[in-house]
Amino acid sequence: MMASFLRQTYGQRIHNHNNPAAKLLLETMERKKTNLAVSVDVTKSKDFLAIIDAVGPFVCLIKTHVDIIEDFDQLLIKQLQDFSVKHDFVIFEDRKFADIGNTVALQYSSGVHKIASWSHITNAHPVPGPSIISGLSSIGLPLGRGLLLLTEMSTKGTLAVGSYTEEAVRMARAHRDFVIGFIAQRSMQGIGIQADTVDGDDFLVLTPGVGLDAKGDSMGQQYRTPRQVILESGCDVIIVGRGIYGKDPSFVDGIRVQAKRYMEAGWEAYQERVSS
Ligand code: S5P
């Protein structure tokens, strides 16, 4: 049976969550009236910071891949955190952990990037089984962090379908304190439980593979519109990368225009959803 989370506002849904990172994201979305997340996939600190400062006013969340930054240092993290305060957004390092519990705990806490110390949210592939959640939560839970499981992917030919997706949602249901939601292409409500059972778990769904002008790229990425993602598929956050900063990360005026455009498209689709 379909519960009614899809028709609740982001503000109302804050009360369905205990995890501080989930609450922070919903509060930010409600306060700034945006369900846009920007994925800042560039290799130079200068471009990384310029894009974040340009899109900051329009986003609820900034998604990072810090391992692609060539001139990474701890100062960059301080600058990212300062922007997160200045512009009021949540930070999500898209690390896609995928190893045994002991290894992911080390990768999350240590090394050059020390992700757990600054990223409110991170994500993991469910492929190792529940031990990946225990490993990451041993580090992240005491810090008030949240985890997203990748239950589906946006790419052509993805193996994350069918019973893999269902089992991953079941894993999440068993770890509600730390798993706040999914990277997926549609609402995961009712998945992994019997059809006649009421689903009381309000998971957040953050969705990449969003573009208004292109249908995909030459490497298997597939794009859908904010309307398809938020209204038709019941996802909560649109994640947009190249659709916003294109091929020229230094053209900040153009980036601002695109960010506003995606923000408005995402919010309109959400308003139509909650008022339907
Ligand atoms: O299924 C997925 C999961 C993720 S997290 N498909 C994705 O594209 N992503 C990430 O979203 C990907 O790593 C990239 O950072 C972003 C999409 O970027 P874009 O430029 O194609 O919008």
Boltz pocket constraint, residues with backbone or C-beta under 6 A from the ligand:
constraints:
  - pocket:
      binder: B
      contacts: [[A, 39], [A, 41], [A, 65], [A, 94], [A, 152], [A, 153], [A, 154], [A, 155], [A, 183], [A, 208], [A, 209], [A, 210], [A, 221], [A, 239], [A, 240], [A, 241], [A, 242], [A, 243]]
      max_distance: 6.0
